């Protein structure tokens, strides 16, 4: 049976590749924090070093205006590098757990190649969303744009799977099935925004979510 956008992936080889892909991403998440930790052991000034990391690898909306980049190509590179920089171990740990949970769920239904396409679309979509919507001069870091893309893809899959089993589903059926997950995600973002005293990059979350759902919807059907 073929579902719109994807089908279950049960190939042992693809499952192994998928798990290796997740582990690779987790290693990339952890690498900056490990380097900072080691430099701290060697006597480095951690606040200074973290500030330098933000200066060079975070997403700065001002660089799309009249700000001067620190190195050639930073204005382009930051659309991807921000997704592998975190504010500390708590931020890193939360995103790592989310990646493992959402990643394994999505990889049950899509191939590793499609997963990479959705993930990259989320990283780029998160940056674009932040660039277009933010009014703050602060740096934006973290993998949340990509993670919300995975959430968007999973929600699209589950919605189309349910509606495909119904006779002659209409656009109202799709909207009905999207309301609850979208409401839940919105509620979570509102709570986090106020809990973090406005420090949440909701613009990146929204951009990543839209990019992930759109990419999943646009991918050709994958037969199970």
Secondary structure, 3 states (H helix, E strand, C coil): CEECCECCCCCHHHHHHHHHHHHHHHHHHHHHHHHHHHHHHCCCCHHHHHHHHHHHHCECHHHHCCCCCCCCCHHHHHHHHHHHCCCCHHHHHHHHHHHHHHHHHHHCCCCHHHHHHHHHHHHHHHHHHHHHHCCCCCCECCCHHHHHHHHHHHHHHHHHHHHHCCCCCCHHHHHHHHHHHHHHHHHHHHHHHHHCCCCCCHHHHHHHHHHHHHHHHHCCCEEC
